Amino acid sequence: MVRWSAWPLLALTTLIQAVLIQAVLMPGAQASLLRPLLELMRPQLEARLSQACVRQLAGSNDGDLAARLQAPCQTIAAPISRCLVDETDRSGRSLGVVSELLSGRFGDDSEQVVKRCLARQLGLDAGSLDPLPLRELLQRYSAARP
């Protein structure tokens, strides 16, 4: 017998399985089928982006600065998480990204989505950063910072 506390997890697992099965059976429709699942994951993604922003900007030494950066980092994280969900859906890589997220890894599909979102944020064409490795882009960005 399923306990009530386990019911939401069971229902979500069943939903994920149904969507993944449909996405495999109907590859052309996978982006629109997985969009609801991506939207369910967006608040968690937004929270992780916000936490990463605070860690990156405040470091581990300044609790007061970290507290003051919470609101600005949350403000930045919201449109970035929306962009990542949108670009995942548009790119047709939803199934790959979801499977990478569920397995806890950052793979090729996730990298392509991040590059598409970065290009969008910079006002570039969606695929303009595709030839460049993400690690190289991050190293160039880190080297350009004061």
C-alpha positions in Angstrom: 0.0 0.0 0.0 1.3 3.5 -0.9 1.5 5.9 2.0 0.1 9.4 1.4 3.5 11.0 1.7 4.9 8.8 -1.1 1.9 9.5 -3.4 3.2 12.8 -5.0 6.6 11.2 -5.8 4.9 8.1 -7.3 2.6 10.3 -9.4 5.5 12.4 -10.6 7.5 9.3 -11.4 4.6 7.9 -13.4 4.2 11.2 -15.2 7.9 11.3 -16.1 7.7 7.7 -17.4 4.7 8.3 -19.5 6.2 11.5 -21.0 9.5 9.8 -21.7 7.8 6.8 -23.3 5.7 9.1 -25.5 8.8 11.1 -26.4 10.6 7.9 -27.5 7.7 6.7 -29.5 7.0 10.0 -31.1 10.3 11.8 -31.5 8.9 14.7 -33.5 6.7 15.7 -30.6 9.2 15.3 -27.8 9.9 19.0 -27.3 6.3 19.9 -26.6 5.6 16.8 -24.6 8.5 17.4 -22.2 7.8 21.2 -21.8 5.6 20.6 -18.7 8.3 18.5 -17.1 10.9 21.2 -17.8 8.5 23.8 -16.2 8.2 21.6 -13.1 12.0 21.6 -12.8 12.4 25.3 -13.4 12.0 26.5 -9.8 14.7 24.1 -8.6 16.9 25.3 -11.5 16.3 28.9 -10.5 17.2 28.2 -6.9 20.4 26.5 -7.9 21.3 29.3 -10.3 20.7 31.9 -7.5 22.8 29.9 -5.0 25.6 29.6 -7.6 25.5 33.4 -8.2 25.8 34.2 -4.5 28.7 31.7 -4.1 30.5 33.1 -7.1 30.1 36.7 -6.2 30.5 36.6 -2.4 32.9 33.7 -2.0 32.9 31.8 1.3 34.3 34.6 3.5 31.6 37.2 3.7 28.2 36.3 5.1 26.9 39.8 5.1 27.7 40.3 1.4 26.1 36.9 0.6 22.9 38.0 2.4 22.8 41.3 0.4 23.4 39.4 -2.9 20.4 37.0 -2.4 17.8 39.3 -4.0 19.9 40.5 -7.0 20.9 36.9 -7.7 17.3 35.7 -7.5 16.4 38.5 -9.9 19.1 37.4 -12.4 18.3 33.6 -12.0 14.6 33.9 -13.0 15.1 35.0 -16.7 18.1 32.7 -17.0 16.1 29.7 -15.9 13.3 30.7 -18.3 15.8 31.0 -21.1 17.2 27.5 -20.3 13.8 26.0 -20.4 12.8 27.8 -23.6 16.0 26.9 -25.4 15.8 23.3 -24.2 12.3 23.1 -25.7 13.2 25.0 -28.9 16.4 23.0 -29.6 14.6 19.6 -29.6 17.1 18.4 -27.0 14.5 18.1 -24.2 14.8 14.3 -23.9 18.6 14.4 -23.7 18.6 17.3 -21.2 16.0 15.6 -19.0 17.9 12.3 -19.0 21.1 14.2 -18.2 19.4 16.0 -15.3 17.9 12.8 -13.9 21.3 11.1 -14.0 23.0 14.1 -12.4 25.4 14.9 -15.1 26.1 17.8 -17.5 26.4 16.3 -21.0 26.4 17.4 -24.6 22.7 18.2 -24.8 22.9 20.4 -21.7 26.0 22.1 -23.1 24.3 22.9 -26.4 21.3 24.4 -24.5 23.5 26.6 -22.3 25.4 27.9 -25.4 22.1 28.6 -27.1 20.9 30.5 -24.1 24.1 32.4 -23.8 23.9 33.4 -27.4 20.4 34.5 -26.9 21.3 36.6 -23.9 24.1 38.2 -25.9 21.8 38.9 -28.9 23.6 36.4 -31.2 22.1 33.8 -33.5 21.0 30.6 -31.6 23.8 28.4 -33.1 26.6 31.0 -33.3 28.4 29.6 -30.2 28.0 25.9 -31.2 31.6 25.5 -32.6 33.2 26.8 -29.4 33.6 24.5 -26.4 31.8 25.7 -23.3 34.9 25.3 -21.2 36.8 27.7 -23.5 34.0 30.3 -23.3 34.0 30.1 -19.5 37.8 30.5 -19.5 37.7 33.5 -21.8 35.0 35.0 -19.6 37.0 34.4 -16.4 40.2 35.8 -17.9 38.3 39.0 -19.0 37.0 39.7 -15.5 39.0 42.2 -13.4 
